[in-house]
Amino acid sequence: MEEFVTLRLPRGDVGQIIDGLTQRMIVWKTTAEFLETGYSQLGDFIEECSKPEEAHFIAEYYQNIIDLIKKQLENQ
């Protein structure tokens, strides 16, 4: 069973967290695109990774975290 953590942060700080996670997600999408095509239109920075499937998985993981945070914000 997962252990949950409750944080109390100002809404602006949560926005900054979402922005940071979004940038990480974009880097991983860029990495996947680069590994698949040899170039990327999304950005110039790629992570060290050998398989596009792994990069897609990590990008989706970041997107899931972002979605969970946004959902909790909407419910408040």
C-alpha positions as CSV (number, residue, x, y, z in Angstrom):
1,M,0.0,0.0,0.0
2,E,1.3,3.4,-0.9
3,E,2.0,6.0,1.7
4,F,0.4,9.4,1.1
5,V,1.8,12.8,2.1
6,T,-0.3,15.9,2.6
7,L,1.3,19.2,1.8
8,R,0.0,22.7,2.6
9,L,1.5,25.1,0.1
10,P,0.4,28.5,-1.3
11,R,-1.4,28.1,-4.6
12,G,1.4,30.0,-6.4
13,D,4.0,27.5,-5.1
14,V,1.9,24.6,-6.4
15,G,1.8,26.3,-9.8
16,Q,5.6,26.5,-9.8
17,I,5.7,22.8,-9.0
18,I,3.4,22.0,-11.9
19,D,5.5,24.2,-14.2
20,G,8.7,22.3,-13.1
21,L,7.1,18.9,-13.6
22,T,5.8,20.1,-17.0
23,Q,9.3,21.0,-18.1
24,R,10.6,17.6,-17.1
25,M,7.7,15.9,-19.0
26,I,8.6,17.9,-22.1
27,V,12.3,16.9,-21.9
28,W,11.3,13.3,-21.7
29,K,8.9,13.7,-24.7
30,T,11.8,15.4,-26.5
31,T,14.0,12.4,-25.7
32,A,11.5,9.9,-27.0
33,E,11.0,11.9,-30.2
34,F,14.8,12.1,-30.7
35,L,15.3,8.4,-30.1
36,E,12.5,7.6,-32.6
37,T,13.4,10.0,-35.4
38,G,16.9,11.3,-34.8
39,Y,15.8,14.8,-34.2
40,S,13.2,16.7,-32.1
41,Q,11.0,19.7,-32.7
42,L,10.1,19.9,-29.1
43,G,13.4,21.0,-27.7
44,D,17.2,20.8,-27.8
45,F,17.8,19.0,-24.5
46,I,17.5,15.2,-24.2
47,E,18.0,12.8,-21.3
48,E,20.3,9.9,-21.3
49,C,18.1,7.0,-22.4
50,S,18.5,4.2,-24.9
51,K,14.9,3.2,-25.6
52,P,12.0,5.5,-26.8
53,E,9.6,3.3,-24.9
54,E,11.3,4.2,-21.6
55,A,11.3,7.9,-22.4
56,H,7.6,7.7,-23.2
57,F,6.9,5.9,-19.9
58,I,8.7,8.5,-17.9
59,A,7.0,11.4,-19.7
60,E,3.6,9.7,-19.0
61,Y,4.6,9.3,-15.3
62,Y,5.3,13.1,-15.1
63,Q,2.0,13.8,-16.8
64,N,0.1,11.6,-14.3
65,I,1.6,13.5,-11.4
66,I,0.7,16.8,-13.0
67,D,-2.9,15.6,-13.6
68,L,-3.2,14.4,-10.0
69,I,-2.1,17.8,-8.6
70,K,-4.4,19.7,-11.0
71,K,-7.3,17.5,-10.0
72,Q,-6.7,18.1,-6.3
73,L,-6.5,21.9,-7.0
74,E,-9.9,21.8,-8.8
75,N,-11.5,19.9,-6.0
76,Q,-10.5,22.6,-3.4
